[in-house]
Amino acid sequence: MTIRIASYNIEWFDDHFNEDNSPKTSAASQAKFDAVQAVLELIGADLITIIEAPNTTTTTGLQDTVTKLEVFAGSAGLFTNKAMIGFPSRGRQEIAILYDPNKMTVTHAPGGTDSQSNPRFDGQFFCDTDDDDIKEVYRHYRPPLEAKVDLTGGGTFYVIGVHTKSKGIFSSVDQVQLERVSRRNRLKLYAECEWIRRRVEDWLDDGQQFAVMGDVNDGPGMDIYEMRYGRSAVETIMGDLFRPDAVLRNYVGRPEFKRYGWEPASARFKDRITETYVNVLIDHILASANLPTADTNPGRVWNPYQDDALKPHRKTFTTASDHFPVTLDLAF
């Protein structure tokens, strides 16, 4: 049995739904829905971890991520028409999974302990990120989604959907504040990824087959702070080279920096200094070594600017989102 899983950040998807969970009917929203539908049909994934999924409101209970996604999937005629989430975020945007119920059942499977060093993802994490022998307290703004996937034909694997701290600065700052905020964002990103790695260690100890997938907002070689701290956030999740069996696999390969940024790349952003677009690989599917893949090249970044086969679909991809999907083919 072959299964394709995907990670897809659908840019501000919540903006296109009403508060009663119904899809908006404006021309812009219809174009968005049509484009997202076309992308999902093109990639043909059986399970999609959706980042920036529509919002859930815990205060009023009126807005519901699952309802919004299932209404969209039903109206679009998608075979991935069942949705689920884990712990809701503390603001807008959620992490959700959209999947094919004929092939699998997906349930929330939160882990963690009562300890401060490995709590549930909706708790508080104590971690010394700046090496001053004082542990700082961190919380996930969007708690990672831990899910158990039971395949209809037999077989089980797990996923952790993640949307970690962005390194971007979206408010006015001077040069001094730019440095301070950049460092703070990087340390929070490290803490979140260290927390996720603690859960990875739990699953490795239990012998589980799993993938960590989503928008990590980082990749190897992305900025100057990696040279200062000697690591990247994504490599924190991947693991220690001195424990090769515990290192998570990234099947799209290590990106190379070229004229327009990184290749392969899962997103394009305008540089605040040059005002040109830069390619970055920040969306990842990181798989445990025992997760069975379908062939020797099972991973793919669906970037229509770097994949010749996708060039006719550029407008569709860019209308749908400022990110591009990443997929991994599995065999059970």
C-alpha atoms as one frame of an Amber mdcrd trajectory, in Angstrom:
protein
   0.000   0.000   0.000   1.457   3.343  -1.095   0.617   6.492   0.852   1.619
  10.047  -0.011   1.867  12.533   2.856   2.270  16.265   2.387   3.054  19.438
   4.279   1.394  22.566   2.918   1.291  26.070   4.353  -1.840  27.659   2.868
  -1.256  31.365   3.365  -3.900  32.936   5.664  -6.525  30.387   4.681  -8.769
  31.657   7.488  -9.240  34.987   5.678 -11.512  33.230   3.199 -14.081  31.860
   5.656 -16.962  33.603   7.416 -17.444  33.455  11.190 -20.205  30.866  10.713
 -17.578  28.581   9.078 -18.970  28.997   5.576 -16.641  29.864   2.663 -16.664
  33.478   1.538 -18.106  34.081  -1.915 -15.987  37.036  -3.077 -14.014  36.767
  -6.302 -10.728  36.731  -4.377 -11.882  33.935  -2.097 -13.242  31.879  -4.966
  -9.922  32.233  -6.770  -8.151  31.098  -3.601 -10.400  28.051  -3.180 -10.048
  27.083  -6.843  -6.269  27.364  -6.663  -5.956  25.374  -3.410  -8.240  22.695
  -4.834  -6.126  22.481  -7.998  -2.871  22.227  -6.034  -4.235  19.490  -3.756
  -5.524  17.530  -6.736  -2.174  17.947  -8.498  -0.026  16.687  -5.620  -2.434
  13.803  -4.940  -1.573  13.379  -1.256  -3.593  11.077   0.993  -2.746  13.040
   4.154  -1.938  16.753   4.229  -0.629  18.583   7.263  -2.065  22.048   6.734
  -0.242  25.013   8.220  -2.105  28.337   8.579  -5.312  26.320   8.608  -8.619
  28.158   9.298  -9.179  29.369  12.832 -10.866  27.765  15.828 -12.212  30.022
  18.575 -12.095  28.475  22.031 -13.892  31.393  23.713 -17.147  31.429  21.727
 -16.857  28.061  19.994 -18.400  29.553  16.873 -15.459  29.136  14.508 -14.238
  25.607  13.949 -11.246  24.492  11.893 -12.595  21.015  11.186 -15.939  22.334
   9.930 -14.293  24.891   7.649 -11.885  22.386   6.111 -14.509  19.686   5.649
 -16.951  22.139   4.053 -14.199  23.257   1.671 -13.112  19.691   0.874 -16.704
  18.574   0.306 -17.526  21.451  -2.023 -14.254  20.876  -3.912 -14.923  17.154
  -4.260 -11.600  16.185  -2.673 -11.061  12.583  -1.555  -9.151  14.023   1.421
 -12.400  15.209   2.989 -11.897  14.431   6.689 -10.144  16.927   8.978  -8.770
  16.981  12.523  -6.771  19.253  14.819  -5.067  18.923  18.183  -4.638  21.681
  20.751  -5.964  24.981  19.317  -3.556  27.888  18.954  -3.571  30.905  21.260
  -4.508  33.145  18.350  -5.340  32.860  14.669  -4.180  30.067  12.383  -4.149
  26.399  13.304  -2.259  23.235  12.489  -4.631  20.679  10.982  -4.635  17.436
   9.037  -6.838  16.745   6.028  -6.965  13.089   5.014  -8.698  10.366   3.014
 -10.999   8.450   5.430 -11.178   5.506   3.024  -7.470   4.873   3.502  -6.885
   5.820   7.118  -8.152   7.030  10.469  -6.279   9.893  12.143  -6.611  10.697
  15.849  -5.026  13.214  18.208  -2.334  11.443  20.257  -0.707  13.956  22.622
   2.410  12.835  24.451   4.663  14.315  27.093   5.077  13.968  30.824   4.514
  16.049  33.923   8.163  17.150  33.846   9.214  20.701  32.950  11.686  19.339
  30.387   9.196  17.246  28.386   5.622  18.466  28.975   2.575  18.240  26.729
   2.714  20.682  23.847  -0.028  22.828  25.398   2.066  23.299  28.556   5.229
  25.173  29.527   8.767  24.148  28.622  11.803  25.089  30.715  15.026  25.364
  28.703  18.315  27.277  29.049  18.665  28.624  25.516  21.323  31.286  26.172
  23.772  29.250  28.319  23.480  31.424  31.435  22.561  28.463  33.691  19.047
  29.855  34.082  16.167  28.053  32.419  13.740  30.237  30.510  10.043  29.410
  30.186   8.598  28.846  26.720   5.154  28.095  25.323   4.090  27.142  21.832
   1.913  29.801  20.238   0.643  27.016  17.962   1.042  23.705  19.802   2.414
  20.989  17.508  -0.184  18.453  16.406   0.645  14.880  17.414  -1.448  12.389
  15.475  -1.734   8.624  15.157  -2.472   7.312  11.665  -4.107   3.882  11.388
  -4.181   2.628   7.808  -7.274   0.792   6.606  -5.185  -1.955   5.052  -3.108
  -2.397   8.198  -0.168  -0.467   9.559   0.279   2.502  11.853   2.522   5.533
  11.833   2.594   8.882  13.620   3.052  12.493  12.585   3.877  15.715  14.371
   2.584  18.774  12.533   4.622  21.868  13.402   4.556  25.615  12.802   7.454
  27.002  14.807   8.463  30.552  15.619   9.138  32.792  12.631  12.442  34.669
  12.531  10.746  37.461  10.592  10.333  40.919  12.113   7.018  42.520  11.192
   7.063  45.754  13.225   9.136  48.915  13.058  12.565  48.593  14.670  15.854
  50.458  14.658  19.162  48.690  14.181  19.612  47.985  17.889  16.105  46.577
  18.251  16.563  44.559  15.066  19.473  42.701  16.669  17.637  42.205  19.956
  14.435  40.916  18.382  16.316  38.719  15.914  18.213  37.043  18.748  15.062
  36.608  20.823  13.201  35.022  17.911  16.068  32.654  17.193  16.278  31.496
  20.833  12.522  30.873  20.972  12.774  28.914  17.726  15.555  26.780  19.247
  13.496  26.140  22.367  10.446  25.046  20.386  12.541  22.705  18.230  14.325
  21.272  21.277  10.911  20.589  22.788   9.807  18.826  19.608  13.026  16.805
  19.632  12.185  15.585  23.162   8.995  14.083  21.724  10.974  12.612  18.844
  13.213  10.894  21.406  10.136   9.430  23.105   8.867   7.995  19.833  12.313
   6.642  18.922  12.505   4.905  22.303   9.084   3.338  21.626  10.148   2.169
  18.161   7.428   4.197  16.432   7.437   4.977  12.713   6.812   8.691  12.284
   7.418  11.984  10.490   7.767  15.553  11.742   6.248  17.796   9.100   5.320
  21.427   8.646   6.725  24.939   8.543   9.864  24.978  10.703  10.704  28.526
   9.554  14.319  27.434   9.201  16.721  25.386   7.145  20.445  24.663   7.242
  22.625  27.669   6.459  19.818  30.219   6.647  21.321  33.021   8.734  24.259
  34.346  10.765  22.901  33.041  14.060  23.699  29.476  13.048  27.396  30.354
  13.076  26.999  31.927  16.508  25.157  28.973  18.010  26.635  26.201  15.873
  23.332  24.728  14.741  20.111  25.359  12.879  16.645  24.796  14.293  15.732
  22.143  11.744  18.898  20.205  12.552  17.909  20.346  16.224  14.800  18.375
  15.310  16.745  16.043  12.997  19.169  14.958  15.704  22.793  14.207  16.516
  25.188  12.823  13.885  26.894  10.808  16.611  23.623   8.849  16.929  23.007
   8.061  13.249  20.068   5.725  13.859  18.277   8.539  15.700  18.747  11.112
  12.919  15.555  11.963  11.017  15.737  11.749   7.222  15.037  14.659   4.891
  14.479  13.067   1.497  14.535  16.255  -0.608  18.254  16.668   0.096  20.391
  19.512   1.394  19.617  22.803  -0.380  22.279  24.720  -2.303  22.493  28.527
  -2.380  22.284  29.838  -5.954  21.530  33.104  -7.724  17.983  33.456  -6.390
  18.483  31.764  -3.041  18.142  28.157  -1.992  17.325  25.197  -4.243  15.169
  23.333  -3.593  12.934  25.919  -1.947   9.446  25.686  -0.468   8.680  29.429
  -0.321   9.586  32.768  -1.899   9.822  35.960   0.134  10.712  39.540  -0.773
  13.991  40.648   0.802  13.418  43.767   2.926  16.721  45.290   1.733  17.003
  44.406  -1.949  13.222  44.065  -2.498  13.878  41.019  -4.656  12.461  37.543
  -4.092  14.624  35.031  -2.250  13.991  31.277  -2.260  14.029  29.441   1.081
  13.513  25.846   2.202  11.587  26.151   5.455   8.847  23.523   4.986  10.056
  20.028   5.787   9.059  16.389   6.173  11.562  14.742   8.517  11.098  10.967
   8.722  12.319   8.381  11.181  14.758   5.869   9.693  12.240   3.025  10.077
   9.421   4.812   8.218   9.162   2.829   4.932   9.494   4.988   1.825   8.181
   4.046  -1.608  11.372   4.362  -3.683  14.876   5.824  -3.733  13.620   9.390
  -4.355  10.386   9.586  -2.381  10.531  13.284  -1.442   9.528  16.229  -3.593
   9.189  20.008  -3.261   6.423  21.167  -5.581   8.020  24.472  -6.617   6.850
  25.613 -10.081   9.858  27.947 -10.388  12.377  25.125  -9.901  10.516  22.100
 -11.279  10.151  22.274 -15.066   7.144  19.946 -15.058   5.223  22.404 -12.872
   5.935  25.629 -14.779   2.488  25.646 -16.490   0.939  25.757 -13.000   2.857
  28.759 -11.589  -0.184  31.012 -11.400  -2.191  28.339  -9.620   0.488  27.732
  -6.999   1.108  31.427  -6.291  -2.620  32.189  -6.078  -3.042  29.386  -3.564
  -0.179  30.363  -1.237   3.251  31.913  -0.800   4.520  28.428   0.140   4.792
  25.298  -1.995   3.865  21.767  -0.859   6.414  19.154   0.176   5.493  15.474
  -0.211   6.876  12.098   0.861   5.785   8.742  -0.564   5.481   5.838   1.874
   5.010   2.107   1.320   3.273  -0.200   3.825
